[in-house]
Amino acid sequence: MEDKLIIARKTKRTIDYIEKNIYNISNDYKVLKERILNCLYDVLENVYRANIEQDRKYKEEVIVQIKMLNYYLKKCMDLELITKSKFLNYGKYLSEIHDMVNSWMEYEKD
């Protein structure tokens, strides 16, 4: 079933892309890996909540979660668990979601 909410589709693709690579991280970094995976799914959950409940706090939570994901992924790069190229690609995906949420909030402000 195709999601009609564009931002949800984008978030799902981002989850799929990041998730398949994060699973390859050693279990020595289990906490970091779990935080990344949980945060990815929390982003999707809050996108749906923001759409259904029309509450700005969920959109703001998505922004916070994306910032945390960027931090976790930077940590992975610093620990050489992912390459700089992967980090930049992940950042691009997350930035697109971030921009979509910001636009959504600006649209509703008017």
N, C-alpha and C positions, 0 to 999 in steps of 0.2 A: 504494500500500500504506500503510495507516494504521498508525502506530507505536503500540504498546501502552503504551509508557513515556510517561506524561503529561508529565513534565518535558522529554522529547525533543520532543514535539509543541509544547509551549510555546516551547521554544528555536527550533525551526524557524520558527514564526510570527514570533517576534521577529527572526530573521535576515531573513526576507522583508520585514518592515516597515521595518527600518532600512536594509537593503541597497538597496532601490529608491530611497531618498532620498539615500543616501551617494554613489551613482553620479553624482548631479548636481553634486557638488562639483568645482570647477575642478581641473585637473591641476597647477596651481601648488602644490597641497597633496597631491600624490600620495602622499607617505610617510605622512601622517596618514590619508588615505583607505585605503591598503593595510593599515595597522596595525589600523584598525577592522574591516575585512572579514576579515582573518586571525584576529583575536581572536574575532570572532563564530563562525567555524567551529571554532576551537579549543575554545570553550565546548561546542559540540555534541559534538565528539570526546571531550572529557573526561567529559561526561555519560554517553556510552556506555561508556567505559572504567570509570567508577565503578560502573556497573551490572553489567558483565560480570565485572570483577575484584574487585568488592566491597572496594576499597581506598580508605581515607579520603583519601589524598593527592590523588586525582583530584577529589574533591569540594572539597577545599581549593583546588585549582588553579582550579576553576570560580569560586570566590569571588574569587580574585586577578584573574582575567581580567575579571570583571564590574566590579571596582573600576577596572581599567585602562580598560575601555570607558567607564565614567562619566567618567574623566579626559579621554580623547580626545574624547568628545562635548561635554564642558564647554569644551574648547579650541576646538572647532568653533563653539560658540555665542559664545564670546568673540571669535572672528575673524569673526563674523557670517556664517558659512557655513551655519548652521541657525538657525532661530528659537528663542526661549525656549520657545515652546509645543511645538515638536518635541523639544527637549531634555528637557522635563518628561515628555512621552509616552514617549520612549525610556527615561527613568529609571524610569517606572512598570513597563514591560515587564521591564526588567532586575531591578528590585526584586522582582518576583514570582518570577523564577527564583532569585534570591539567597535569598529566604525558603523556597522549596521545598527548596533544597539544605541550608540550615540545619536545616530540619525533618527531612530525611533523615538528616543526621548525628546529630541528637538521638535519633531513633528507634533508630538502630543502636547508640547508646551504652548504651541500657538492656538 
